[in-house]
Amino acid sequence: MKVSDLVQSGDWKGEKHVPVIEAPETVKAGDAFEVKVSVGKEIPHPNTTEHHIRWIQLFFKPEGAKFPYEVGKVSFEVHGESVEGANQGPVHTEPFGVFKVKAGKGGTLVALSYCNIHGLWESSLELKVE
């Protein structure tokens, strides 16, 4: 079995588990820009003790490169758990992260997210660099 056999994808507008990547379509080489990654943009994902997004990871695969580079990972550690019981806690984290990135050449941004019930999900976005 390969990791790719375990990863699911889909259209984030119709599937609440798919990570959404928001970034400029074109950026200037060497200039910093923001990449926002979230889960549940169109259809909210539950954020409960029993069902939640545990983390989102962002990669960049430059044009012509064999391997991707890990840009970063955002972990979501609190989902309403409490000593009083599930979903009784005073705080929840939302599956959303922002990365400040500089790119020297174009390529593909790839996001991976992990739902504690429904597993791994991916999406990608092409990035042009001038």
PLY file of the C-alpha trace (Angstrom):
ply
format ascii 1.0
element vertex 130
property float x
property float y
property float z
element edge 129
property int vertex1
property int vertex2
end_header
0.00 0.00 0.00
1.14 3.55 -0.75
0.35 6.76 1.11
-1.36 7.99 -2.07
-3.89 5.15 -1.64
-4.92 6.69 1.69
-5.38 10.29 0.55
-8.73 11.55 -0.71
-9.51 14.63 -2.75
-12.53 16.46 -4.07
-14.02 19.85 -4.76
-13.94 21.93 -1.55
-17.23 23.57 -2.58
-19.01 20.23 -2.16
-16.82 18.35 0.32
-16.18 19.75 3.81
-12.90 17.84 4.38
-10.88 19.20 1.43
-8.31 21.85 2.38
-8.80 25.17 0.61
-5.66 27.01 -0.53
-5.98 30.76 -1.06
-2.98 32.52 -2.62
-2.31 35.00 -5.41
-2.31 33.38 -8.86
0.92 35.18 -9.75
3.63 36.55 -7.46
6.92 38.38 -7.99
10.06 36.30 -7.43
11.47 36.88 -3.96
8.51 38.92 -2.69
6.63 37.66 0.36
2.99 36.72 -0.06
0.35 35.06 2.09
-1.03 31.58 1.65
-4.19 30.84 3.62
-5.21 27.23 4.14
-8.47 26.15 5.74
-10.97 23.33 5.93
-14.70 23.97 5.77
-14.76 27.23 3.80
-17.96 26.48 1.87
-19.44 23.70 4.01
-18.39 24.03 7.67
-16.58 21.05 9.14
-17.70 19.97 12.62
-15.34 21.12 15.30
-16.30 18.82 18.13
-14.44 16.61 20.53
-15.61 13.59 18.54
-15.13 14.94 14.98
-12.51 17.54 14.08
-9.60 18.51 11.84
-6.39 17.69 13.70
-3.87 19.43 11.38
-3.19 21.05 8.01
0.16 20.79 6.26
1.39 22.90 3.31
3.99 21.88 0.73
5.49 23.57 -2.34
6.74 21.60 -5.35
8.77 23.87 -7.66
8.46 23.37 -11.43
10.88 20.68 -12.57
11.73 19.51 -9.04
11.45 15.87 -8.06
10.42 16.47 -4.45
8.21 18.98 -2.62
9.34 21.23 0.22
7.39 21.31 3.45
6.33 24.92 4.05
4.72 24.34 7.43
2.12 22.62 9.53
-0.65 23.98 11.73
-1.99 21.77 14.53
-5.37 22.23 16.17
-5.18 21.01 19.74
-8.44 21.91 21.44
-11.92 20.85 20.32
-14.21 21.56 23.22
-12.97 18.80 25.46
-13.22 19.38 29.20
-13.16 17.58 32.54
-16.94 18.22 32.50
-17.22 16.10 29.33
-17.07 16.19 25.57
-17.88 19.56 23.98
-18.19 21.25 27.38
-14.87 23.05 27.13
-14.58 26.82 26.87
-12.38 26.90 23.74
-12.25 25.42 20.23
-9.66 25.90 17.49
-10.80 26.42 13.91
-8.98 24.67 11.01
-7.34 27.76 9.50
-3.72 28.82 9.06
-1.72 31.53 7.30
1.80 31.11 5.91
4.04 33.96 4.73
6.04 32.62 1.78
8.65 33.74 -0.77
9.11 31.75 -3.98
11.93 31.98 -6.51
10.13 30.04 -9.21
6.67 28.76 -10.04
5.25 25.47 -8.96
2.41 23.84 -7.08
1.16 24.47 -3.56
-0.20 21.27 -2.03
-2.23 21.11 1.18
-2.96 18.02 3.25
-5.46 17.90 6.10
-6.33 15.20 8.61
-9.82 14.54 9.97
-9.83 12.28 13.02
-12.74 10.28 11.54
-12.41 10.60 7.74
-8.62 10.53 7.30
-6.34 12.40 4.91
-7.49 14.93 2.30
-5.54 16.94 -0.26
-5.81 19.80 -2.70
-3.39 21.79 -4.85
-3.03 25.19 -6.46
-0.67 26.29 -9.24
1.52 29.29 -8.47
3.10 31.44 -11.18
6.23 33.46 -10.38
7.37 36.39 -12.50
0 1
1 2
2 3
3 4
4 5
5 6
6 7
7 8
8 9
9 10
10 11
11 12
12 13
13 14
14 15
15 16
16 17
17 18
18 19
19 20
20 21
21 22
22 23
23 24
24 25
25 26
26 27
27 28
28 29
29 30
30 31
31 32
32 33
33 34
34 35
35 36
36 37
37 38
38 39
39 40
40 41
41 42
42 43
43 44
44 45
45 46
46 47
47 48
48 49
49 50
50 51
51 52
52 53
53 54
54 55
55 56
56 57
57 58
58 59
59 60
60 61
61 62
62 63
63 64
64 65
65 66
66 67
67 68
68 69
69 70
70 71
71 72
72 73
73 74
74 75
75 76
76 77
77 78
78 79
79 80
80 81
81 82
82 83
83 84
84 85
85 86
86 87
87 88
88 89
89 90
90 91
91 92
92 93
93 94
94 95
95 96
96 97
97 98
98 99
99 100
100 101
101 102
102 103
103 104
104 105
105 106
106 107
107 108
108 109
109 110
110 111
111 112
112 113
113 114
114 115
115 116
116 117
117 118
118 119
119 120
120 121
121 122
122 123
123 124
124 125
125 126
126 127
127 128
128 129
